[in-house]
Amino acid sequence: MATELLTSIPCRTCAKRKHMEVKCRVEILNTRVVVHVELYCSHCGALRAEAVLALSEREFSWH
């Protein structure tokens, strides 16, 4: 549901709807987990938003 909401946001550069894509990358660096999330337009390539979340081993648990 959250992904559907994010991907329906119109692009600020080309104004296309339904072209937003979410790209997520997870890195494990020693005792830290770093999550990179990007929201970008697949039509023109413009980056709409990005976030980086870094968690220590204690803050992160695998389920």
Secondary structure, DSSP 8 states (H G I E B T S, - for coil): -HHHHHHTS--TTT--SS-EEEEEEEEEETTEEEEEEEEEETTT--EEEEEEEEEETTT----
